[in-house]
Amino acid sequence: MNVPPRRGDTDRTDGGPSAPTPRVGLIALVPDRWRGIWTVRHHVVHRLARHFDVIWLEAPRHWREYWGRERRPEVVSQEIPPEQVGLIIRDFGRWLPDLYRPEWLRRAVAGLRVRLAARQLRRRGCSRIVLYIWRPEFASALDFVHADLSCYHIDDEYAFVPTDGRNDPAEVSLIRRVDQVFIHSRRLMQRKGTINRNTECIPNGVDYRAYSTPAPEPADIARIPRPRMGYVGVLKSHLNLQLIAELAQRRPQWSFILVGPAGFLGDKEPVLARLRSVPNVHIMGNRPIAALPAYVQSFDVCMMCYEVNDYTHSIYPLKLHEYLASGRPVVGTPIDSLLPFRDVVRLATTAQEWERALCDALSAAGSAPAAVNARRARAAEHDWDLLVARIARRILQALDDKRHAAGAASTAPATPPWRDGPTRQ
């Protein structure tokens, strides 16, 4: 099934006059702000706007951030105009903020936000509405709007704990309620993929053209000596920062570069603080999304130095295919999502294994044309455009399935009174 022409176009299926394609409007309920740090949600949702009319419903801030003493300016990490990607941003700001209590008022305000977004899509001519939910806390949207289709996209284990546990009952309830589920990793498919029969695995991807096209070396990295071992992403608690510290000590002639903002570090805050004072460790901070390919291309080896635990076995690193698309050698820890890529990613656990793997990556074999082409070929299979087109096709198929099922139910003959009832006398 091909993705239909964009929005209000027509679709000629039989060589005769083109029939109008029903216009589909999609509401993305996301935990992020559009101008914040880019995540999987940003990559997927803005590409869905190529197929449907899409509203990105901004995650509301708490009312005290608008009206009370906690007022503070919004942190802006990226400046990509939504019009540039065909997206509608709906931010109700201080007029419909998030509330802690009372619960009935919080639900009422949340419901109004979703209903207003749906009303806007209908005014644009959308005859079918899709709710695209990214977190369990948005499950109440199913009660507020009559949607023709509901989807739940799981891009993380939202407990965010290193030890495995049972599925959250609230999430299980949401998975059962929606029409379609998308899950990004093998481990999460094993844990959650059998709850709803309409579940599909969609891995994380890459803007392949951006990362495979040569870019000028950033000025702030040009002064850093080679060889450069680099990481791009949020600095969070599931990174093995102690491993980086040990490698930097073992190889003082190597430069270790960390590009990205600091996130939740927990008890690893002191480790990051110590790394800032290590001469051959360079912590660059956040950079715009458009600048990241140039940083990755400036590395000699790309690193995915995660802790290995139940949580990291569930993730699918966004940077995996970005690294591979650059053609640079990649070394990572043996978390579950990297195991199928061991032909193009070197895997290591201990500091000794990492040191050996980095040395191998720096060898001539690591930069041989055949190795570079193999890495890029694997990344090209995961271009975001291809993956999101799969999501769009599945949404359209699910909409058709529901419509046909409803039509069949409405035309089914009534059960005769003598069937499945008391015996007639």
C-alpha positions, 0 to 999 in steps of 0.5 A: 500500500503506497503512502497517499498524496499529501493531504487534500490531493487525489488518488487515481486508482483505476485509471478513471477520474481521481477520487478525493483522498480523505484528509487525515489529521493527526494530533501528536501528544508529546512530552517535549517542547518543539524548541527543546532538545530533539528526540525521536518524537521530533524526528517522527512527528515532523515527517508524519506531517509529509503525509497528514495534517499534523498538530504537535501539541506542546507539553504544557508547563505548570501554571506557576511557571506562567503566573507565579513566582516560578516564572522563568523563560523557556530554554530554547535548544533548537530553532527550526521553524515548524513551517519549514517542516509543514508542522502545526505547533499548538501551544495554549501557554498560560491560558491552559497550563498544567495543573497538579490539583484538583484532579478533575480540573486538571483533566478538564483542562487537558481535555480542552487542549485536545478538543481544541486541537481536533477542532482546528484539524476539522476546520482544515478539512480533516475528516478523520482524526488520529491520536498519536500518544507518546507517553502513558500520562496522555492516555486520558486523551482517549476519553476527550476526543472521538478519534478514528484511530489511536496510536501509542509509540513506545520509544523508551522504558519509561520507568527509567530504572536500571533493574527490570520490573513488571510492566506498569499497569497504567501503560498496559491499560493504554496499550490495550485501549489503543488501535495501534502500537509502535515499539522501537526495540527488540527487548521492549517488543519481548516485554510489551509486544504481545499485549496488543495484537496490532503492534509493530517494531519500528527502530530508530533511524537517521537523517541519512543525507545529513550524516553521510554528506561531508560537512566542514569541520567545526571551528571549536573542534579543529583545535582538539588533537587527534585521535578523537574519540567522540560521543554525541547525545545527552549526558545521562545516568545510563552512560558509563562516565567512569569508563571514559575517565579510565580510558582518558587516563590510560591513553592521555594522547587521545582526545575524548569529546562529549557533545550534548547537554547534561541531563539527569545524572543522579549520583554521576554528577561528581564523575562528570565534574571530575571529567571537566578537569581532565586535560584530554576530555573535552565537554562541548555542551549542546549544539544545534541539531543541524550542526551535529553531523559535522561533529560526528564526522570530525571524530576518529571513532564514535562511542556508545559507552552505556552501562549494561543493565535492564534499562539500557537493554531496552533502549535503541540509541538514536546515535547508532545509525547517525554514527554509521551513516558518517562512515566512522568506526563505532565502538559500543557496549553489548546492549541488546539493540547493538547485538544485531550490528556487531558486524559494523560495531565493535562491542566491548565491556571492560576498560581493557576491551574498550582500549583494544577495540578503540585501537582496532578502530583506529587501525587502517582496517577501521577506515578501509573503504569496504568498512566505511561502505558497510557501515553506511549501507546498514544506516541507509536501511534505517533512514527516517524517511523510510521508517516514517513512511512505514508508520504512515502506511500502517496508520492508513491501513488501520484506518481502512480496517476500522472503517471496513469493520464498522461497515460490516457490523452495520450491514450484518443481518439481525439475528433471528429471534429463534437463534441462540434464544429459548426454544420456541413453543 
